[in-house]
Amino acid sequence: CRRSSSAEEAVEFIGAGQVCSLATLPAADLWLISVPDSQIAGVAQALAGRDNLTPALAVHASGALTAAVLAPLAERGWQTASAHPALSFAEPVRALATFEGTPVALEGMEDACQVLDPLLTAIGARPFLLSSEHKPRYHAACTIASNYVVTLADMAWRVAREAGLEVLIVSGDRDAVQLVNDSTTLLYPMRGVSELAR
């Protein structure tokens, strides 16, 4: 975490663990690197520089970067991969409640992906393999789907409104709240699409 207060909040939310620095993290079999994209290479370099760590499996959660960013670890014999869930974690409680069935793109070393697949499946994800060469296109598709849906919904709303129709929008995207008005209702999925809230 960038701030110790964020790390403390994460420990409290998870209900386990402790806050420590990268230099004092104990050895592990699996390392999940979930930091801003610009910091992944630095974390990999710092871990690779720790002589007291034996090679393990390192995975980052970036949607844009490939496992190649973990090269300092791979060069020291680590297994490396990326695992990107197609879900926003900006609201952890909501993300946890809706995680079941979330697609997770696995990319990187084959052995690493084979270890990650059943672990992700066990927590309700739907992992799938993605080649490194297709990672930029995958990220572009996720970005378009996430960021442009509200724009398209607004355009549809305007056309429907001109036709005198009441508009119902079913979306788990909190950005859609800005479209709600007297003639537009947002139905928010609480659990899949079987339980909706107005």
N, C-alpha and C positions, 0 to 999 in steps of 0.2 A: 504494500500500500504506500501511497505517496505521503500519507500522514499517519502518525501512530494512532490518532483518534479513529481513523477509518479502520485500521487493523483491529482496534479494540472493539468497535461496533461489529465487525465481522466475526470475531471470536464469540461475542455475546449472542449474535444471531445463530451461529452454528451450534453453540453450546459446548464447544470443546476447543482445545488448542491453546496457544499462548502467543503473545506478541514478542517477536525477536527480530534481529537484523538479519540480512542476507548472510553476513559473515558468521553468524552464530547458529544458523539453522542446522539441526541435526541431520545426519544421513537419512536417506529414504530410498525406497525402491522405485517410487514414481514421483516426479516433480511436475506440478501443474504451474506453469508460468502464465499468470493472468494479470498483466500490466499493460499500460498503453503500448501500442505498436512500436513507438519510438524508443522504448526502453527494453524490449525483448532481447536484442543483441547484447546490450550491456549486462543484463542479468545472466545470459548464457556465458559471456566472457568471465564474469565474476565467479560463477559456479565452476567453470573449467579451471580457474586459477586456484581453487581450493584443493590442496594436495591431500587433505584428509577425507575426501569424498571418493568412493569407488564408483565406477560407471554404473548408471542406472537408466531409467527411462525418463526422458524429459519431453513434455508436451506443452505447446503454447495454445492459446485460445483465440488468436487473431483470425479474422475472416479474410484479411487481405494478404498476409504474409505466409510464405511456405515454410516448411520445416528447415529449409536451407539457412534461415536466420539463426538456427541453433548450431551452426557449423563448429564453433569452438568446442562444443560438447561432443559432437559426432567424431571430431578429430581425436578425442581422448577415449573413444570406445563406447560412448553412450548411444543408446537407441533414441531416435528423435522423431517427433511427429507433430502435427497440428490437429486439433479437434475443435471445430467451430460450431457451436449450437446456433441454429437459426432462430434465436429468441433474445429479446432484450432483457438484461438483468438490472436495469436502472431501478426497478422496484423489486427488491429481492423476495418479498412475501408473495407478490403476484407471480413472479417468475417460478417460484417453487410450486405454487398452486397449479400452474399451467404447463409445467415442464414435461409431463407425461406425453409421449409421442413426438417430442421435438426432434426434428432431423438434425443430425450432427455430422458435418463433413470431416472425414478422417483423411489425412494426407501425410505422407512421409515414408519412413522405412517400413517395409512390409511386416517385419516382426513386431515393431512397435504398434502398428495398426491392429495386428492380430491380438495383442494383449489388451488394447483399449476397447475393441469392439464388444466383448462380453461384459466388461466393466460398465460401459455406457448403457448397454441393453439392460443390465441388472437394475439400473436406477431409472428406467423408463424411457430412455432415449431411443431414437431410431438411427443408429449410425450407418453411414454409407461411405464407400471409398471414393475419393476424388483425386485425379492425377494432378501433380504439381503444375503442369502446363495449363490446366483449366481453372486454377485457383483465382486468377484475376477476373475471369468471366463470372465465376460463381459469386465472387464478392460484388461485382457490378450488379448482378441479378438481385442479390439480397438488398443492396442499397436502393435500387429502383423500387422493389416491392415494398420496402419499409418506408421510404421517404416520399414516394410519389402517389401512394394510395389515397392520401387525404386530398391531394390536388385533383385526382380523378373523381373522387367522391363528390367534391365540391362542384365540379363541372356537371356531373350527373344530377346533383341536387338542383342546380339552377335550371337545367332542362326540364326535369320533372316538375318543378315548381311552376314553370311557365305553362305546363300542361295541366295545372290545377291538382296535382297528385300529392297525397301525403307521403312522406319519405321515411322509410325505416332503414337504418343502417346497422348492420351486424358487424361489429369489429372489436377486436381485442386491443386495438391501437388507441391509446389514450389521447393521441392527437386528434382523433375524430370528434372529441367532445366539442371542439370549436365549431362544428357544423350544426350543433343542436340549436333549434329555435322553435317557434310555435308550430311549424308544419313539419319538423324533422325530429325523429326520435332515434336515439342511439340504444341499441340492444347490445349489451356487453357480455361476452361469454364468461361465465363463472367457472365452468368445468366443461371443457370441450365445447360443443355447440348444442348440447342437450339441456343445459341450464343457463338461461339468459336473464340479465337484470336490466331494467330500464334506467 
